[in-house]
């Protein structure tokens, strides 16, 4: 496997990996903030702005800044304290936060996103900010893959499961009706710098894998029943004594 991407992967230091993770996770909220600042500035300079538009723009800015602060805070806690944050939080809440964050992603308004959490009412035990980033990354990829289709569709689903080996856990999936992943690329999807024919750094799915595995879960790809891509990952259920969300 003597390729430039592999050489870069094996020579990455811990600090470089952490830096790449922070930069990747901050990209979306900071891009959203920059877009709304530019839009509000244009409207203010032209004098064509009303209270409702101003309020919405400020609300989106506030959301982006708070999310960026949370991401940095969680990374700082992990590096300095050496302890990951774990909260009891429902997947429905994570889905809601993720959808708010990607509201400004190009093509989002064209894509129908269906949510099914009826079979996972109990909270997961996780760093909700990090798992939100996993969902955001998978959602953003799904939107990019489907936004030019006549009827683009993405399904967010969470299901509580139980096995003899793992006990009870939650399985989350992000499924789309796009073109899917090219045959033969499935095994390389979660390797650093593998882009699967899409634009970007090639770090997104590798970071998703690291976050999910830090939570004791698994992440994998399946072909969607709609012909597109279906990404799945698992999270541990929170003990009942932790069923109070602290974010």
LONUPA-859213 format. One line per field, with one value per residue (C-alpha): chain; residue number from 1; x, y, z. Coordinates in steps of 0.2 Angstrom, whole numbers, plus 5000, padded with zeros to 4 digits. Example, Ala and Ser with C-alpha at 12.3 -4.5 7.8 and 13.67 -1.06 7.14 Angstrom:
kemar <- [A_A]
pati <- [1_2]
c1 <- [5062_5068]
c2 <- [4978_4995]
c3 <- [5039_5036]
% end
This chain:
kemar <- [A_A_A_A_A_A_A_A_A_A_A_A_A_A_A_A_A_A_A_A_A_A_A_A_A_A_A_A_A_A_A_A_A_A_A_A_A_A_A_A_A_A_A_A_A_A_A_A_A_A_A_A_A_A_A_A_A_A_A_A_A_A_A_A_A_A_A_A_A_A_A_A_A_A_A_A_A_A_A_A_A_A_A_A_A_A_A_A_A_A_A_A_A_A_A_A_A_A_A_A_A_A_A_A_A_A_A_A_A_A_A_A_A_A_A_A_A_A_A_A_A_A_A_A_A_A_A_A_A_A_A_A_A_A_A_A_A_A_A_A_A_A_A_A_A_A_A_A_A_A_A_A_A_A_A_A_A_A_A_A_A_A_A_A_A_A_A_A_A_A_A_A_A_A_A_A_A_A_A_A_A_A_A_A_A_A_A_A_A_A_A_A_A_A_A_A_A_A_A_A_A_A_A_A_A_A_A_A_A_A_A_A_A_A_A_A_A_A_A_A_A_A_A_A_A_A_A_A_A_A_A_A_A_A_A_A_A_A_A_A_A_A_A_A_A_A_A]
pati <- [1_2_3_4_5_6_7_8_9_10_11_12_13_14_15_16_17_18_19_20_21_22_23_24_25_26_27_28_29_30_31_32_33_34_35_36_37_38_39_40_41_42_43_44_45_46_47_48_49_50_51_52_53_54_55_56_57_58_59_60_61_62_63_64_65_66_67_68_69_70_71_72_73_74_75_76_77_78_79_80_81_82_83_84_85_86_87_88_89_90_91_92_93_94_95_96_97_98_99_100_101_102_103_104_105_106_107_108_109_110_111_112_113_114_115_116_117_118_119_120_121_122_123_124_125_126_127_128_129_130_131_132_133_134_135_136_137_138_139_140_141_142_143_144_145_146_147_148_149_150_151_152_153_154_155_156_157_158_159_160_161_162_163_164_165_166_167_168_169_170_171_172_173_174_175_176_177_178_179_180_181_182_183_184_185_186_187_188_189_190_191_192_193_194_195_196_197_198_199_200_201_202_203_204_205_206_207_208_209_210_211_212_213_214_215_216_217_218_219_220_221_222_223_224_225_226_227_228_229_230_231_232_233_234_235_236_237_238_239_240_241_242_243_244_245_246_247]
c1 <- [5000_5014_5004_5006_4990_4996_5013_5004_4993_5007_5017_5003_5008_4995_4995_4993_4978_4970_4973_4965_4950_4947_4948_4936_4923_4924_4923_4904_4899_4912_4907_4889_4893_4904_4889_4877_4889_4891_4872_4868_4882_4875_4857_4863_4873_4859_4846_4835_4834_4819_4818_4813_4828_4840_4833_4835_4853_4858_4850_4860_4876_4873_4870_4886_4897_4890_4893_4911_4914_4907_4918_4934_4929_4926_4943_4951_4944_4949_4967_4970_4959_4961_4943_4930_4913_4898_4880_4864_4855_4842_4846_4831_4840_4856_4846_4838_4854_4862_4848_4849_4868_4867_4852_4864_4873_4871_4857_4849_4832_4830_4833_4819_4825_4814_4817_4813_4817_4801_4811_4825_4816_4830_4845_4863_4878_4889_4898_4883_4894_4905_4891_4882_4898_4897_4878_4882_4896_4886_4871_4882_4889_4871_4865_4880_4876_4857_4854_4854_4842_4824_4818_4832_4829_4839_4832_4839_4835_4838_4834_4837_4844_4850_4863_4870_4887_4884_4868_4857_4863_4857_4860_4860_4859_4860_4853_4851_4845_4860_4873_4880_4899_4908_4911_4928_4929_4919_4935_4944_4930_4936_4954_4962_4963_4952_4939_4928_4926_4920_4927_4935_4950_4946_4946_4928_4924_4940_4936_4918_4926_4938_4924_4912_4926_4930_4912_4914_4904_4906_4903_4900_4893_4879_4871_4855_4838_4835_4851_4862_4873_4868_4880_4877_4885_4881_4881_4879_4863_4864_4861_4845_4854_4862_4845_4847_4854_4868_4872]
c2 <- [5000_5012_5028_5046_5045_5030_5039_5054_5043_5034_5049_5059_5064_5064_5083_5084_5072_5082_5098_5090_5084_5102_5110_5098_5100_5119_5121_5120_5131_5144_5144_5146_5161_5169_5167_5176_5190_5193_5193_5204_5216_5217_5220_5233_5243_5243_5248_5233_5224_5221_5215_5197_5195_5203_5192_5176_5180_5184_5168_5158_5167_5163_5145_5144_5153_5142_5126_5131_5135_5118_5109_5118_5115_5097_5095_5105_5094_5078_5084_5092_5081_5065_5062_5062_5070_5058_5064_5055_5062_5056_5053_5064_5078_5075_5074_5091_5100_5092_5098_5116_5116_5110_5122_5133_5118_5121_5111_5107_5116_5103_5087_5079_5073_5060_5056_5040_5039_5030_5014_5022_5033_5030_5041_5036_5039_5049_5066_5074_5087_5074_5063_5078_5080_5062_5065_5082_5074_5059_5071_5083_5069_5062_5080_5082_5065_5068_5087_5086_5072_5075_5069_5069_5060_5056_5046_5048_5033_5026_5009_5001_4984_4970_4956_4942_4949_4968_4969_4984_4998_5011_5009_5025_5026_5039_5033_5042_5038_5045_5035_5026_5021_5014_4995_4991_5007_5001_4994_5011_5022_5026_5027_5045_5055_5043_5054_5041_5052_5067_5084_5087_5083_5064_5065_5066_5048_5043_5056_5049_5032_5038_5047_5031_5019_5031_5028_5009_5008_5002_5011_5003_5006_4996_4998_5007_4999_5015_5012_5025_5024_5019_5023_5015_5017_5011_5020_5013_5016_5027_5019_5025_5035_5045_5050_5068_5078_5090_5100]
c3 <- [5000_4995_4991_4996_5006_5016_5019_5026_5037_5045_5049_5057_5075_5089_5089_5070_5071_5085_5075_5059_5070_5077_5060_5052_5066_5066_5047_5046_5061_5056_5038_5043_5054_5040_5028_5039_5044_5025_5022_5036_5031_5013_5019_5032_5019_5006_5020_5015_5031_5043_5061_5057_5045_5057_5072_5061_5056_5074_5080_5067_5072_5090_5086_5076_5089_5104_5094_5090_5108_5114_5101_5108_5126_5123_5114_5128_5141_5132_5130_5147_5159_5148_5151_5138_5142_5143_5145_5144_5129_5117_5099_5094_5103_5093_5077_5080_5084_5069_5057_5065_5061_5043_5039_5028_5019_5000_4993_5011_5006_4991_5001_5011_5028_5037_5055_5063_5082_5088_5092_5102_5116_5129_5130_5124_5135_5124_5121_5112_5104_5096_5091_5083_5073_5067_5062_5053_5043_5037_5034_5024_5013_5010_5005_4993_4985_4983_4980_4961_4960_4955_4972_4985_5001_5017_5032_5049_5060_5077_5084_5101_5099_5111_5108_5119_5117_5118_5128_5124_5113_5100_5081_5071_5052_5039_5022_5006_4988_4979_4968_4983_4985_4970_4971_4978_4989_5004_5014_5011_5016_5034_5030_5032_5016_5006_4997_4989_4974_4984_4987_5004_5015_5016_5035_5038_5039_5048_5061_5063_5065_5079_5088_5087_5093_5107_5113_5112_5096_5078_5062_5045_5027_5018_5001_5004_4999_4989_4979_4988_5004_5021_5035_5052_5070_5087_5104_5122_5131_5147_5164_5171_5185_5171_5163_5165_5151_5156_5140]
% end
